[in-house]
Amino acid sequence: MAPALYPLASLEQIQSSPSQQDGVPHDLEEDLRAYGCKLIHQAGILLKQKQVAVATAQILFQRFWFVSSLKQFGIGDIGMGALYLASKLEECPLRMRDLINVYDLLLQRAAHAVASRTSSKPKVEFKYAPMSYFGNTFYDLKEGLVVAEMQILKRLGFNVQVVLPYGSLVNYMRLLGLTSREDAVMRAWGYLNDALQTPVYALYPVPTVVSAAILLATRHLGISLPSTPPNCWWELFDAEWEDVWSVCGYIMRLYRDRSEEDPEEIEALLSKKDLRRWLEEHGSANTNSLEGGV
């Protein structure tokens, strides 16, 4: 297989991420990263940003957490910085003020959802309270955005090249003779978008991720493809079966049943301060001194 044109996480980073080394449970890290990608997606929709920029931002966001800890940086700031940077990379830049306004709305909505669940008072419909452009909130978010973009570039070594999977999907579906099955194409496309909420684009080459999306789509729709050695269809794309199956596991895990407390817990941990407090309350905080972050 030809070498990848973009960076992938090392085995050491996969086995023990910086967040896990700081005492963050694996499941919590996975959920926080997925929620951060959802915020990026929601912000992209509200800003009417191009899908290529939103997808690039989510991939950069996932890469960042293989070199940095959730205990040092908040997912809100890093998500905002990733979308701002990706918009420049894809030549569809955003106004800083617009991005800050949208993230302020999303963070307020998350805080309102947490307060509604934990309060005994009757639920009140969420109403966005615009911030003052001369108040502390705006300048804090602006500083967080600038520092986040700088930290992403610094910690990724300015290696921010991203290869998106959509072109490969179209070519693979054409080669497999599935372009006439619009339901299969749309379902596989959806799996690729859902996979942006997982770290698979930082772990596996794009052909492997695309093969996993095709596998899930064809199996759910009952479409038969050659799968018996030596005629395995995924081998046409230099993908290994174990890797394809692993990516399927990452994607399907997004659809698992969750308790009612899970969303509340995640939405309450969007900043590094909230996460540190949670770790201290659960006895998982590292006793060493903490370095400052975004």
Summary of the structure (lengths in Angstrom):
residues: 294
radius of gyration: 20.1
end to end distance: 38.5
largest distance: 66.4
contacts: 883
relative contact order: 0.14
helix: 62%
strand: 1%
